[in-house]
Structure formats: C-alpha cells, structure tokens
Amino acid sequence: MINDNNQFNIEEKVKELFIKNRRTSGNYQYTLPSPGSYPYQWFWDSCFHAIILSHFDMKSAKEELRSLISKQFKNGLLPHIIYWEKHEVMNVDWDAEGTSSLAQPPLIAYAVKNIYKKENDISFVKEMFAPMDRYYRHLLTRDPRKSHLVGLINPDESGEDNSPRFDIPLGLEPTQRFSENNLKRFNLFEKSRKCGFDNVDCTRNLFWVKDVAFSAYLIENFVCMSELACEIKERESEAFYIGQREMMTKAMRERMYEDGIFWTIHGSNYEKIKVKTWAIFAPLIGGLYTEDEAKNLIKNHLRNEKEFWTPFIIPTTAKSETSYFPGERSGPVWLRPNWRGPIWIAPNWFVYRGLKKYGFHEEANIIREKSLELVEKSGFREYYHPETGQGLGAFDFTWGGLVLDME
Ligand code: GLC
C-alpha cells in the first residue's frame, strides 16, 4: 500500500515537475513531456497530463486539452505533435502548420470524461465534444475495407515508436530488427508525405497495422464518447459510439484473438504478429477478455518470470522475445532500447486499470507499488530497467505522475 506520507510526497513532486515543464504560447498552456528531450506538445502525453493535473489543478487540466484541440486539421485529425516553438531536436515531421501529420493513441475522450466525473462541468464537455467527435469519426475513415478496425500508417502512431511488434510490418529481417527500426520509420514519413497523409488508399500500401493497444484504447474511448454524448443529449452520437464499440469489439475477437491472446495484425490478410509485448494486456481496459481468458493471461504471461514478471514490472517487451533489450546501449539514437524491454509508467497505468476492472486487485496493487518505487528510487525518467529499476532515457519526464491516478 502507498501510505499517506508517500502519497503526499509523490503528489508534491509531481506538482513541482508539472510547474517546471509548463509552457504557454499566446492564450494556450501546455506541458512538455521532458524539456531536455521533448520540447513540444505531444497528443497522448497531453491526455496523460490532463488526467494527472485533474488530481490537483483542474484549471490547468482543461487548458492542456484546449491547446491540444487548437490545431485540429480540417479533416478532423488531432495531430500527434504541436511544435509551438522551434527547437533543434526532433523536427523530422514538421509541416507548414507547425504540427505533425500523424495520429497518436486516442485518449482524449477518456481524459475529458475523467475531468467531468470530478467536477460535473457540463460546459467543458460541450466545448470539447464537437472537436472530439470530428476526430474519432476521422480515425474511422482509416478503414477502407470496412473491417471495423482502424489502420495505423506509422509505428509512431501507436505511441510505441520502436516496439518490436512493428518489425515485421516494417519489413525488417530478424538481424536488422534492432538497429533499423527507427530509420525505417523515418523513411515512412517521407513516403507518407508523398501520398498525402490522409490518402488511405496510398498510405496503406506502405505500412498498415491494426494495433491491439490502439484498438483497445479506441474501444474504451468510444464508451466515454457515448457517455459524454448522453450527458449532453447528443442522441445520434450516443448511438453511433455504442455501435462502433460493438463492431470493433467483434472485429477484434474475430481477427486478433488466438491462443488466449489478442495480437496486433497487419496487411490485407490480417496476419497476426505474435510478438509478446505489454500490449497483449491492453484489451483488459476495453473488457475484451472473458473472465477465464483474463485469469489465464495473468497466470501464464503476466505472472510468468520468463516473460513479464521481472523484478520491476511491466517490461514493455517480454523477456522471452529475441528482441528483448532492457537497458541502455551507447551509440546513435536509434539504438536506444525504448519500447523493446524497458518499463514505461503509462503501460503500467493501463494494465493497472485493466486489472482493477476485472477484480485482480493483488496484481494491480503490486504494479502500483512497483511504479511508485521506480519513481522514488530513480526519479521521473522516460523509462526504467526492468531488472534493476535503473532510470533511463529522458529526464524530468512527466508520465511518472500517473501513479497519482492509480488509486
Ligand atoms: C517518445 C514516446 C512517445 C511519446 C514521446 C513524447 O517518443 O515513444 O510515446 O509521446 O516520446 O513523450
């Protein structure tokens, strides 16, 4: 259990960090994920920030989301990065509007619903609803064959840039998988740009992945959209999102499930990519596993020391995978381990919530305690070594604040 003392300390540290990373541009306010490494506004990061801020600063939580929707594309896309100011780092996908042209995990409805649950401010829901509605309906256009699953056009859209579950769709041979993943992703930007990013018929010939975690987030966010629509009496939208949720749930079961696991799939044959990453647990948040399936998943995979039950949990890639690489490696940026083993606090938060939903309180509490231990021991880092707990990657990284939401 987190005792009151610890809870108080972590909250103070999170508050300090969020003030340090706060930026403004004109009337807009947002939070940098890490001033040294990520000096822009990122989409899913801002959704996390709003959820974290809603624990101690509701006004800033709302501002974070207002700035996020301020650069919505005409077609409805909410871009994955807003480059509010020019910096030397990471400007690979910079277009004329000062944003990227990709998507990122679609968590905004969950963030808005969380804020609403705490404060009952219906005017905020009304303000956010139309842009969110256009956004989710836009994502659904990425489904030319009406499979009821949304296609990703770049690994970055999953939020897990170099996860090994994208090695096969990137066309990497096993020996290339570690070093060339990132380079291939960057080449894809250029090719997608030539296609026009929202030209589904063109981009899907380059990279076309129906990701298990992204789909699970969508399902949870469709539920939030239908509930928010109900609150503001948008009856058509309420029914629409209930329907989308049902169809996507069915499609995931039909196309992604095998051997007790929901897998990411790719290509026109919906081929399963049987690489065990933390994403096999993501469907817990959407309630996709049956009770029995969830029990087996936890016993066989989560609590399995050869896969995910390492001294610190949860490694983003299972120990049993050949691509598992838990620690820092010197050399160029694309040799970093990132999503190929290290623990990130956001996946911990998702799995924590999924486990709670199913009543697996023991495992959920262990994840919460270990997450808190990592932040206390190693600070607010981008990711952590699953065997030693060592902090790795960017400094002053905000996602550690999600431990406040594990309650
Ligand atoms: C890294 C992460 C991505 C995140 C970004 C900003 O690129 O992989 O998920 O949004 O950093 O924090």
Residues whose N, C-alpha, C, O or C-beta is under 5 A from the ligand:
A	BS01	GLC	P33 Y38 W42 D45 G159 E160 D161
